[in-house]
Amino acid sequence: MSDLQRNVLRACAKAWVPVLGLACAAALAVWAFPEEVNAARKAGIVVGWLGCGMLLVSLFLVLREPRLARLFGGLENMYDWHHRFGMAAYVALLAHPLLLAAASLPKAPREAWELLSPFSEGWPVWTGWLALVALMAGLGATFAPRIPYKIRRPLHAALGGAVVMGLVHLMTLGIDEPVAPILLAALALLAWRLLRGDWGLGAYPYVVRSVARISGSAVEVALAPLGERLAARPGQFALVAFRAGPQFDGCEEFHPFTVSAIEGESGFRIAVKALGDCTRRLQTVQPGALARVEGAFGDFLSSANAARQYWIAGGVGVTPFLSLLREGRLERPTTLIYLYRSQAEALFVEELRALAAASPQLTLRLMETGDAPADPAKLIPATEEVEGGEFWLCGPPPMVESFKRYLRGRRVSARHMHFENFGML
């Protein structure tokens, strides 16, 4: 398969999400389209159904299923559209009661106020407002990253409650068809995510085989399967939750970790840097600790073609590149640019030097940045020919943005720049 064919297939897979999502939301609005009402009331009813449809789509997109992720262009693409549809649903559902009130305002201001006031109406209005409050709580958690994870996670889960409460709102208005079947479908989606995702019933059982200290704030954890094993390739990531043990208090939430090495029947390895509460606790994980694994996800590095490769990594973002190098399948000239804040925080540097010394195809460029931002021009000088090269970037967002600006100035087109969402990993 040619590079063009791969890119077209990937673009089509990513386009499935907005196309199908908008189609589902529009189908509900068309089904419920009112005829003999004024324009404001008609608009209020339509945007209400559009919001309901987009909220259902947003709920569907949080299912962490590898097969669905492959079909819809990756888990990152699904989560991105989950947030977009959730925000659009919030705007539509907020406009819904305002437009309905506007329909009555010119002739009956008191009726318009009573329609909006949760204190003067019964369950139909109360359930509608509860759905909006739950939606605001879920979206607020999304856009407030400073909220502790243990608080932010249940707040974000309120989005599921908003879907259910919104459908109950419709049923209290006497709209049973097709709301009752949709409510059952929404409950099934929530149960699917809760049981297979959050509770890990669909996860693979693994055990920690070994733990190696790779810097002052990072460890590499080797995981061995206890049954069916994860099918992963270099550049992918897995969602892992660690159970508590005799000398380790556990980290039960699933977190994404890039695969740093694939060891066949023996399992795989992940690099864990202390970036938050969970990853700090994982610095003390011991061999024998049990883990649950979901995945694998992602397609980073899967479409590397025959052109010259530039791999640009920051901090723990070096792991997907290391995974491919450890496979020993470097078939084209490749320059690996690795940035780290200090020698104490650098990961796998000696191994990377050994790999570069053993492979004539690999050029290694290292830079200790300190607290200052890296200067891309020092690592890819203006005298170096970059036309026709492929650039793969994985690291903190400021680093990625800095290199993107520099490469655009060097006339590198967007289709030759590929990114891993380091914020997600």
Helices and strands as residue ranges (DSSP letters): H 3-31, H 39-60, H 66-71, H 75-104, H 109-116, H 123-142, H 149-156, H 158-172, H 179-192, I 193-198, E 204-215, E 218-225, E 237-242, E 251-262, G 264-266, E 268-273, H 277-281, G 282-284, E 290-297, E 309-314, G 315-318, H 319-327, E 334-340, G 343-345, H 349-358, E 362-368, H 376-379, E 390-394, H 397-409, G 414-416, E 417-420
